[in-house]
């Protein structure tokens, strides 16, 4: 008997953690998704964050729109499942640059870098801080990505759709 997997769709600011009966789907531009997978227990999760850090902490609730809060959520999920973050494998996706004009800014000022680049840097920094091995990174470039993460196998499928430059116009290709 074949078991149908639950299809989980993440939007910006969403987080999911579960078992092998789920496939997690998302669409990324400048946002980042981190897929964490425990190869022995076949559990894992994925986040879809839009910004690297939340600097104001007026609200103590965790908000998965921010990378640092996503890592806290991953740590809590790992602890609930009697595991540690360093026992998981990480795959990072997204951080695309959606507009050519972003590269015309002063790149020597880190605050003026495109948000996709800041998100990529935050993902690598936070995973390294928690000693999570990074197996794959498909990040940057001009365009967006469709992601499917199968928690049973740890496999992630990526469809990258570049933005093609046509004079002063931009068009997306490969969108299905």
N, C-alpha and C positions, 0 to 999 in steps of 0.2 A: 504494500500500500504506500503510495507516494504522499508525503505530507506537504501541503501547500504552505509556503512561507508567508509570514505577515509582511506586507509592504508598508514601510514607514517612510513618510515624506518629511524631510526637514526643510524649513525656511530659515531665513536669517534670524538668529537668536534662538534657535531650537537645539535641543540636546536629547539624545536617546542612548540608553544602555540596556542590553538584553542578552538573550541566548541565541542558539543556532537556528531558531525558527524564524529569523527576521532578515530581511534585506532592507537596507537603508538607502534612500535615494535623495539627491539634492542637485541643485543647479547653482553654480558659483561664478561670480565675476571677480570683484576685488576681495570678496569674503574668502575665508579659509574654512576648510573642513579638515579635522584631524580624525582619522579612523584608528582606534585602538583595539587590538585583538590579543586575546590570551590563547596561544596555540594548544595548550593542554586542556583547558577547561572549555574551549570553544565558546567563550563569551566575549563581549566587547561592546563598543559604542562609537558614536560619531557625534561631533558637534559642528555647528555652522555659525562661526562668529564673524561679526562685521567690523569690530574695532579691537585694537590690541590690548588696551588697558583702560580700566575705569578709575579715573583719578579722584573723583568725588564719591565718597561713601555715605551719602545721606541716608540711603536705604541699605540695610544690612542683608537683604535677600540677595542671593546669587542671581546674576543675570547673564545667561549664556550668549548674549550679544557681544560679550567681551572675552578675550582669550584667557585672561588670568582667572576669571570666574569659571570658565570651562574646565580649566585644569583642576580647580578645586572640586568641581562636580565629578570629574573623572576619578580623583583621589577618593572621594566619598563612595563612589560606586565600587571601586576596587576593594576598599575596606569592607563594604557590605558583603562582598563575595569572597572574603577571606583571602585576598590577594594583595599584591603591592604593585604600584605603577611600573616599577622597573621590570616586572615579569611580563609586561605587554610589549607588543610590537606596534610601532606607529607608522602611519602613512599620511602624508600631508598633501593637500590639493588646493588649488585656487590662487588667490593673490594676483589675479590678472589685472593688467592695465587696460582700462576700458576706453581711454581717450588719448589720442596722440599728443594733444596739447599739454598733458601732464609732464611730458619730458622737456618742455620748453622752460620750465621753472629752474630756479637756482638749486642744483643738486648738492651744493656744498652745505646747505642748511638742512639738517635731518628732519626738521619740522615741516619742510616743504616737499618732502618725498611723497609720491603717490601712496594712498592708503593701502593699496595691495602690497606694496613693498614693506610697509610697516607691519602689516599682518603676518607676512612671511617671516620677518625677523622675530616677531613675538612668538610664533609657533615653534621655531627652532630653539629660541632661548628658553622657553618654558619646558619643552620636552627634555632639553639637555639638563636643566636644573633638577628635574625629577628623575634623571638617569634612565629615560625611556629610549630604547634603541629606535632609530629612524631607519626604516627599510627602503622607503620610496618617498620621493618628493617630486611632484609634477606641479610646478608653480611658475608664476610670472607670465610673461609674454602678453600680447594684445589679443584678448578674446575671453571666451567663457568656457566652462566645463560642465558636463553632466557626469554625475558620479553615482555608482551603485556599489554598495558595500555588502557582501554576503558574510554574515557573522559565522555561519557554519564552517566556511573554508578560510576566511580571512582575505579572500580575493576582493579586489576593487577594480571595477571597470571604469575607464575614463573615456569620454568622448570630448575632445577639444575642438572648439569651433573658433577659428581665428577671425579677427576683424581684418578685412581686406581694405587697403587704402586705394581709393579711386579718385585721384585729384583732391578736391576739397571735401569729398564725400567719404563716408565710411559705410560698409555694409557687412552684415554677418553672413557667414557661409556655413553650410553643414548643419543647419538647425532642422531637427525633425520633430 
